[in-house]
Every structure is written in structure tokens, then in C-alpha cells.
Amino acid sequence: MTQKIKNPLAQALGLVFQGMRDKMGGVSSSQIASRLGLAASHYRMIEAGSAILQPFRAIKVVQTFDTIEFVPLCQMLVSLQILDSVKHSISDMRTNAELLAESTPSLAKILKKLDGVFEIIEKQPPSVIARHIESSGLKNELNSFLTTAPVSFTSDQIDNFMAPTYEYPISGQLYSKIGNILQGVAPFYLDTVLQMINNLKDVTPRVTATELAKWEATRKNQFSHIIGIVRDPGVMMDFTTFDYNYLWDESFKKILIIYQNEQAESAISIKQKICKLLRERFESQRMRYERELDTFDEVLSEKLRIESGAGNFECIDDILLYQDMPMNNLWAYVMESGYVVPFIDNATIEPSSADIYGTSLGYDETCQKLIKIRQLCSEVGFGL
């Protein structure tokens, strides 16, 4: 009798859903099922990889798991159906996976990782297959795919267009790339686009701490590093507004804080204080942060780095200057694609009646800041 096997892509998607549900803090499978309009038992089968999710539920999935992007989810759900139609034959599944990879290059990395699953799927139970999906990186690759907004450029265009990046702060090809994109656009629409750009130049984005925290929460699967250049490291200890649980995302590598205040405690003491206060915050909501608390010391040791900017005060002053106005903090979010999104603000550790605000830097200023940030990071022995 032929052993009934699970669709390995469905099993991987189920594991991704489980992981996302865990990060939502105590949300049950029954609650997720209700949001998706499914019976609880059917949703549990989806998480177990025993049932597949139909594409018409894509919108509800995006609404339920707010980090999932619509287009890659639709590609994944259709691919699931294609593989599910031939899951009685490992050979046919391999062939269809190869055809899918050729027709949809964005899925190629994920589908390639199925090779190892196909080798063992007939002889091993689902629990072993699940462990292989985790250890081989298939789950992480699928998670990254589902939470990354698709782009319409080739890899070469991406490398050169969305400058500045941390590695290449200045790209002379930006404007020529824009010109190539606008070729063939009707002059009427082109005039509208140019007018919109001119209007945006006169609008300075103002970002409060709460707004920045919301921005972090919706993109926490998309940035790999945060580099903070601050005057006083105490600004890091705002645990009422900012939730540092992105440190536990596997895609996130490190947050580096370089501080200027020479009267501040040692970097070691500052890190110990941050860890103590963050642990207390998590302990106060243990049910929500149980996963983080289980590996708290290990993750904070690996991913949080504090450095004194002693000897580089002039460089820090230059970095924290915004249009001739001294500011107190600059946060550079290095996205997984390499692009950098910087924010600068005048927040302090002291309560003040002053209008505390931040903004995101313009293109030219970002390029200039990145050159100095890379120089400062090099001084403290940090590189991506």
C-alpha cells in the first residue's frame, strides 16, 4: 500500500503560520481560524500541512497576518495547488517544482530547498519532515518570501536603482534609472508625476516616536540591522513605546548603538541596564513574551552592541546635524535588500516641554550621512 504523503510546501507554509501566530502573543489557532472564516479543525490541518489554503482566502490571510505581502502569498497559494495535484508521485512533484522555479524565479530558492525533502519524504514521518524543513532553512526562506514586497526590477536594476545602500552610499545611476523607467510614459502622466515630486520636496515628514514604533512593527521582518548614533544612550530605554522583540527574528542580525556622552556609564554598564529593564518589561507580560524570555540572555548577548564614540565626537556631531540644526539621535535601518532608511530626531532622556519630533532624511543627505556612518562604524570595528 502506498504511504500517503503531505505536500511539503503546504507543510512549510503551516510552520510559517505557526511561527507568525506565536509572535502574535497568545493568539490561538481557533482565533486565527475565525478570522480566516474557517473551522478550527480545518485551520489546524493547514498548520499541520494536511490541508491547503485556497487562493480566494488570500485577502483574509493578509489582514490576519499583517506582515504577509499579498502578491507573494498569491504566488505561493497557486504553487501549493499545483504541487498538491501531483503529490501521489514524488517524481511528478519534483518535475512541477522545477517548472515552477523556471516560470517564477522569485520562488526558485524556496523550491530548490524542496530537493532535500523529496529525498526523505517517502520514508520519514511528518515530524521528521518538519524538523528538516526547519533545519534546512526552507521555513525561513518561505517566511522571508511572504513578508517581502515584490519589485518589478531585475536584480541588476535593484542593485543600481534604490541607492543609497549601506555598502554603496552614492550611486550615479539613480537619475538615469528613473529616466529609463519613465520612457514610454504619456507626457500627461509624466507631468503629473513631476508635479507630485516637486510638491513632496516642500513637505518635511514629521515622525513621532509612536509613529516610528509603528513603522518598525510593520517592517520588522524586512530590516537586518539598526545603527543608532545617539548623544545619550539612555534614549534606548523607552520600553513603553518601542518593542524590541524584532531582536528575536531570525532575519535580524544586530543593533549597534554608538553614543557620544562622555559622562555616560561604560558601554558594558549601559548594556546591562538595558537588558535588565527590557527583561523586567517582558516579565511583566510573560505570557506574551515567553518565547523571548526563554532565550533572552543569548539573543541580547549576540544582537545588542553598545559602543562609546570617544575620539569621534566631531564625526558624531556632523552625523547628528540636520539642515544646520543639531539633533540628538539618528537611526539607520538597513533593510535586507541593502537599502537604508534613516530617521533623525531630537528626543532626549529628560522630560521636556519642547516639541519632540523626528524626520526621515532626503536622498542627498542620506548619502552624505551614510559615508560618515560607515566611517564611524569602521572606527569601532563594526562592518556588515
JOJONOR-V505377 format. One line per field, one symbol per residue. psi: psi as a letter, one per 40 degrees, with the letter a starting at -180 (. if undefined). Layout:
psi = ???
This chain:
psi = hhhhiihdddddddddddddddeegehidddddddefiiddddddddeeeiihideedddddddgeehidddddddddddddddefeehddddddddddddddgddedddddeedddddeddeiiddddddddddeedddddddddehhiieiidddddedfiiiddgdhheeddddddddehehhdddddddddddddddehhhhhidddddddddeeeeeidihhhhidheeeefgeddhhfeedehdehdihhhhidheeiiidddddddddddddddddefdddfdddddfdddddddehhhiifhefdddddddehhfehhidihhhhhidedihhiiiifiiehhieihhiiihiidddddddddddddddddefhi.
